Amino acid sequence: MEKRVTFSRRTIGILFAVPQLLLIFTFFYWPAGQAVYWSLTLQQPWGGGNIWVGLDNFRSILSSADYWNSIAASLVFAAISTGLAMFVALVLAALTDRQLTGSRFYRVVLIWPYGIAAPALALAFRFILAPEAGFMAVVNQAWPGFWDPGLDGVDAMASIIAAFSWKYVGYNFIFFLAAFQAIPRSLIEAAAMDGSGVIRRFRDIQFPLITPTIFFLLVINITESFQDSFGIVDIMTSGGPANATNLMVYKIYSDGFKGLDYSGAAAQSIILMLLIIVLTIFQFRFIERRVHYR
């Protein structure tokens, strides 16, 4: 018979819950409540209190072409970086799972990129992809003017996508490799004995069984692409050129801390939160249907 630990008084259980509740309230509910309040008021840049303006901040933001350009840039960045990071990680995990020569070494090395801080990663990629030095300088020597993220918005977007994707390849690789190793080897061996090739086994057996992991990583990667891209954008492009990489999370920072528009930045943070919620609901509502849990 299974024994369970019970508390004779509710006080002990409450005492265990209080520290966690305090942390949640202090670092989530209180800042979120303040952001909602600031988004509905006009915060004076040098103090002096708040003036209630209702939804005027949201109307002003949604009527700005620059903000809609920021939303479009964020969606493009999220779609391409998520797809690239997950595809590369899936291929690398599938190859490592086959236990090819040096697979144990790759298993360790491929995890390291995720442990690098975003600012350090961005600084490294800024030098690697600089048009006047590094690898791309060699390309520019062969094709002058081919690459210049300081002047070309497409090149700038490509550079931050490459940096962000490289970082999250390691994160996705960990989960994909764990998902592959959880598949019973008897299924793979039986398919091999029936004459199925590597591609056929991956398509008919492995891929359907790792769809829960794919769905989980899809939600996480899209969410992180909207939130965790600030350090990379700030160091590599600063939102330029011509606001081509001015993603939503960076625009919140630039408008709030550089433009001193605290109320507008708060309203933008609320819109960003709502956008992430809508995208998450969409994924659970439509994409999860294709997930095989058994």
N, C-alpha and C positions, 0 to 999 in steps of 0.2 A: 504494500500500500504506500502510495506517495505521501510524504510528509510535507506540509506547507508551514511556513513561518507566518504567524499572525501576531498582530499587536493588540494588546489588551486595551490600549487607549488610542484615540484618534490624534492625540497631541503629538505623538512620535512621528506619525505619517505626515502631519502638517509641517513639522519642523524639517523633515527631509525635503519637502516640496518648496518651502519658502525660499531658499537660496536660488533655485532654478527660476522660480516665478519673478524674483527680484531682477535677475539677469535679463530675462525676457522683457520685462517692463522697462528696464533702464536702457537697454540697447536696441529695442525694437519698437514697442508700443509708444513710448514717450517720444523718440525722434520722429516716428511716423505721424503721430498726432500733431507735433509741432510743424511738420512739413505741410500737413493739411491746413492748419491754421494760417501759416504764412502764405499759402497759395490763395487763400480767400481774403487776404488783407494786403495793404501796401506797406511794406517794411521800409522804413526810412534808412538810407545808407549810413547815416552818421548818428543814428539813434533818434529818439523823439517819439517812440511808440508806433503803433500800427493803426492804419486807417482801413476800415472795412470796405471792400470793393466787390465782394461776392465773386462772380465768375468772370469779372473783367480781365483778370490775368490770363485765364484760359482762352478767352475770345481773342485777346491780343496775340497770344502765341500761335493759335490755330489759323490766324489770318496772315501769318508771316510766311513768305515763300522760303526764307532761309531755314525755318524750322521744318517745313515739309521736305526740303532737300536733305536735312539732317536725318529725318526718318527714313527716307529712301536710301541714303548712304548706309545707315545702320542695318537695314534689311538686306541690302546687297552684301555687306560685310558678314552678317550672321549666316546667310545662306551659303556663301562660298567657303568661308573659313570652317564652318561646321562640316560641310560635305567633304572638303579636302582633308581635314584632320581625321575624320572617322574612316574615310576610304584608305588612307595611307596606313593608319593604325590597324585596320582590319587585315590588310594584305600582309603587313609585317607580323602580326600575331598568327596568321594562318601559316606563314612560312616557318616561324619559330616553333609552332606546335608540331610541325612535322619532324622536329629534332634533326635538322640538317647540321652539317659541320659548322661548329661555332655557335650553335643555337643558345647554349647556356651563356656565352659571352654577350650575345645580342640581347638576351633577356634582361640582363643587368643594365647594359648601356642605354637601351631604348627607354628606360624609365627615367633617366637623369634629367632630360630637358624639363620635365614638369617641376622639378625641384628648384629651378632657376627663377629668381624673382623677375617679375615683368619688366621693371626698369633696367636691370642688368641685361636682360635678353634684348630689349629694345635698343639699348646702346650698342650691343654687339652687332645686331642686324643693321643698324644705321651705318656702321663702318663697312660691313660686308657688302651692302647694297648701294654704297655711295657711288655716284657716277664718276668721280675723279680718283677713286682708289678701290682696292679690293677686286673681287671677281668681276663685277659689272664694268669696271674700268677697262678690262680686257675686251669685253663685248663692245663697249663704245669705241674702242680703237678700231675694231673690225667694221662696225657700223656706226659711224659718228651720229650722235644725237638719238640713238636708239632708246636709251634709258636715262631719264632725268626726273626722279620723284619730286625734286624741288620746284619743277615747272609744270610737269604733266600730272594731272589729277588721277588718271588711270594708273600710272606708274606708282604714285603715292599709295593708292588703295591697294595695289598688288603687294607693295612692300609690307604694309601692316597686316595684310591677310597672311602673307608668308610667315611673318614673325609669330602671330597668334596661333596659326595652325601648327607650326613647329613645336610650340610649347605644349599644346594639347594632344599632340600625337602620343606623347609619353603617357598622359593620363588615360587616354582611350585604350592604349596598348595593354595596360594592366588589366582592365576589365575584359577586353576581348580575349586575351590569353587565358584568363581564369575561366571564361565561358567555354572556350575550346577544350580546356583540360577537364571540364566537368562532364563532357560528352563521353559516354561509355565507349571504351576502345573496342568492345565486342561488335558494336554497330559498324564502326569503320572497317574492322577486319572482315566482317561478313560481307559488306558491300564490295570490298576489294576482291574477295574470293569469288564473288559473282561476276567479276570482270569490269566493275565500275572504275573509271579513271579518277584522277585527282580532282579535276573540275567537276565531274558528275557527283562525286561524293560530297564535295563542298556545296554544290547547288541543292542537292536533294536531301542531304542529311544534316550537315553542319550548319548551314545558313538558317534553315527553319528553327533549329534548336537554340540558336543564339539570338533570335529576334527579341526576347525580353531584354537582353543586354543592349541590343541596338536601340531599342526604344528608350531605355533609361539614359543612355549616352546622348541620344538625340535631344531629349529634354534638357539635360545638364549643359550640353555644349551650346545650344541656342540661348539658354538663360545666361551663361557665362559670357557669351559673345556680346551681349548688351551691357554687362556689368563690369567685366574684368578686362576690358580693352583700354581703359583710361591711360594706364602707365605707358603702354606701347604707343598710343597715339600722341601723348604729350611729348615724349622724347623723340620720336621718329619724324613726325610731321607737324605737330602743334595744330592740327585741324586743317592744315593747308594742303596743297595750294588752292586758293580761291574757294575755301571751305569744302573741298572735295572729300576730305577725311574728317570733317567735323561731325563725328558721331554724336548720338543723343547724350551719352554719358559725359562726353567731353564738352559739349555745348552747355550742359548744366554747370560744369565747373567754370567755364570761361565767362558765362553770363553772370554767375553768382559772385565769383571771387575776383574776376577782372573787371567786369562791367558793373559790379555792385548792385545788380538787380536781384536781390535776395528773394523777393516774392515771385518773380518770373522763373527763377531757378527752381523754387519749391514747386511751382505749378508744373514745370517740366519733369521733375522727379515723380510727381503723381501720375503724369501721363505715361512715363516710362514704366512705372510699376503696373499700371493698367494694361499696357501693351504686352508686357511679359505674361500677365495673368491670362489675357485673351489667347495668346499663342500657346500657352500651356494647356488651356482648356481645349483648344482646337486639336492639339496633338492627342490628348486623351480621348477626345470624342471621335476622331476620324482615323488617326494613324494606328491607335492601339487595336483596332479591329483586325489588323493583319498580324498581330503578335500571337505566336503559338506558345502557350504556357505549359502544354503537355505534349 
